[in-house]
Amino acid sequence: MELKNDLLLRAARGEKTERTPVWVMRQAGRILKEYLEIRSKLSGFIELVQTPELAAEVTIQPVDILGVDAAIIFSDILVIPEAMGLPYTMEEGKGPLFSNTVKNEADLGKLKIADEDSLGYVIEAINVTKKELNGRVPLIGFAGAPWTIFCYMVEGKGSKTFSHARKMLYTNPVFSHKLLDKITDSTINYLKGQVAAGANIVQVFDSWAGILPAGQYDDFSLKYISKIANAITDVPVIVFAKGAYASRKSIGSINCDVVGLDWNMDIKESRSLIGPDKTLQGNMDPATLYADFGTVKSETRKMIDQFGKAKHIANLGHGVYPDMEADKVKCFIDEVKEYSSRL
Amino acid sequence: MELKNDLLLRAARGEKTERTPVWVMRQAGRILKEYLEIRSKLSGFIELVQTPELAAEVTIQPVDILGVDAAIIFSDILVIPEAMGLPYTMEEGKGPLFSNTVKNEADLGKLKIADEDSLGYVIEAINVTKKELNGRVPLIGFAGAPWTIFCYMVEGKGSKTFSHARKMLYTNPVFSHKLLDKITDSTINYLKGQVAAGANIVQVFDSWAGILPAGQYDDFSLKYISKIANAITDVPVIVFAKGAYASRKSIGSINCDVVGLDWNMDIKESRSLIGPDKTLQGNMDPATLYADFGTVKSETRKMIDQFGKAKHIANLGHGVYPDMEADKVKCFIDEVKEYSSRL
């Protein structure tokens, strides 16, 4: 089906667009009362992720309510460890918790390579979403970067330092690479399945990029993201490596189309490190949306001016915080559209 | 009293030293079984901080056991909010929790400016420590940076995003500056008290530097650190702003003597941004200490080679993790001493 609004895809491929496309990380979620209504009827976050009709419904909400230029499938990066054989629970206000972690070869041996079947509920959610979106905007698929998934599989829960995961890199680099390989193969299967079901573009989230020294980042994370980017040939690939200040140059050299910037990455410096070819995504400070409407607008314009009109997908530099007002998020989106149309 | 080992102070002032001085952030703490013995007899962390004889004892342990070139007074950055009128509890494995936070002018009005008296137990711990150290090595005093203290006073607990604290900067910058001023005045009193009691050098820890965009960092954090650096005239001042990648140049321009680097800051790039005058401190990846002894040694030598022999205080790029082996920490310390002596 032909898309009625393909601004995001054209910008991702570096083509000229009438205006800057915009979406917002975590746009489907607690900032919308319509989301909370659905969520309140369920046992928890994971039930929502695993119920295709409802996942599709919350995926589409921000298209209707906020007017974003893309939907992103409502899911979680931790479906991959789950599909590989490590189930988790999500405790309210506490984050994910795995009952088992990967400590040794025996644990590694028990892990499956995830395939489309083991993630059928996500594929089904994409099918439903595509049907209901009816070509209005592109659908973004996504996965966690192998390093970020490794962090959770080894640590077993969120952490400020992920010292257990980092310890594994130093004490057993060979084992670490084996686990990363298995996660990467799973992720490639998963993203290919998403694309086959209709995802028009995919984003790889490396949430814990920022805790690795640059040399280790290239070796234990970027190498695997690069494998994924090489394997996904039918749609553009966005890489968002939060906190990877020192690795922006090497991220610019892999085979992806778009590089996401976090809110602390200087735009001009990032462009110079990443080079002129790739499209950049981001990167307004999400906390700006706590300010008054006037400030939200002026900061949005400042961001657009710094990126310039070409090769830019507007977004925040991190997910929107759950306590933010939907009206402020909409103000950001509207201002991107209006201001960039006038440039 | 004249110091028998003043390497750290001479390096901090930019003078030549026979070898590179070394200490380790969180050197007094759970990595030492001697610390755990004392800790096990007490109700908790805060009791240890508030008992001068015991605080002094654990302060000196790493000098005896690890052979560091400086002691750092065992205390907590959150003694400042406590002294200002916001008490906190420390929950095992969960971090600090404040029963009250600072939300408005009324809350702000109730806060005291901390003075030496309200922090008498730290001053007394310094007195005892100095006596028992008997001039063996310098004693480092410390405080949190006003922005980091602000984070806890507004948020009330640890957080991945400190979104409430960051919201305050956007919704009420005038109020935020007033609170930061009050924290800064308290911190200056406190550090002056530490120096009067015998601290030979002080370090300002800005643990949450990395969550602010560069412009906001300069305005809401560095400005106040700079005030502190200007006020402390008798001893050298170390500034450690974790994650402040984009602000290294501006940190280089304030009136401090030493700039601490975290493990993700490239050494040569940091030197070039900070300029040739200041001494640098850091910055080996703490997770390196999980590796075997050979790797610890080779990584230590690599770090020394990159910093060069002059204007460097060796340290990790973050506090040592609690589950690390004391022998590995000692290996790092010994290798710094031995290798830098041969240069």
Contacts between the chains, C-beta under 8 A, distances in Angstrom:
chain1	res1	chain2	res2	distance
A	158	B	160	7.8
A	160	B	158	7.8
A	160	B	160	7.8
A	161	B	318	7.8
A	161	B	321	6.4
A	163	B	287	6.5
A	163	B	290	7.9
A	163	B	321	4.6
A	163	B	323	7.1
A	166	B	287	4.0
A	166	B	290	7.3
A	167	B	287	6.2
A	167	B	290	4.0
A	169	B	287	7.3
A	170	B	287	5.7
A	170	B	288	6.3
A	170	B	290	4.5
A	170	B	291	4.1
A	170	B	295	7.0
A	171	B	290	5.5
A	171	B	291	6.6
A	171	B	292	7.9
A	210	B	243	7.8
A	210	B	264	7.1
A	211	B	264	7.9
A	212	B	264	7.6
A	213	B	263	5.7
A	213	B	264	5.7
A	213	B	285	5.1
A	214	B	264	7.0
A	214	B	266	6.8
A	216	B	285	7.8
A	243	B	210	7.9
A	243	B	243	7.8
A	243	B	264	8.0
A	245	B	245	4.7
A	245	B	246	7.8
A	245	B	264	7.2
A	246	B	245	7.8
A	246	B	264	6.0
A	246	B	265	7.8
A	246	B	266	5.8
A	263	B	213	5.7
A	264	B	210	7.1
A	264	B	211	7.8
A	264	B	212	7.6
A	264	B	213	5.7
A	264	B	214	7.0
A	264	B	245	7.2
A	264	B	246	6.0
A	265	B	246	7.8
A	266	B	214	6.8
A	266	B	246	5.8
A	285	B	213	5.1
A	285	B	216	7.8
A	287	B	163	6.6
A	287	B	166	4.0
A	287	B	167	6.2
A	287	B	169	7.3
A	287	B	170	5.7
A	288	B	170	6.4
A	290	B	163	7.9
A	290	B	166	7.3
A	290	B	167	4.0
A	290	B	170	4.5
A	290	B	171	5.6
A	291	B	170	4.1
A	291	B	171	6.6
A	292	B	171	7.9
A	295	B	170	7.0
A	318	B	161	7.8
A	321	B	161	6.3
A	321	B	163	4.6
A	323	B	163	7.0
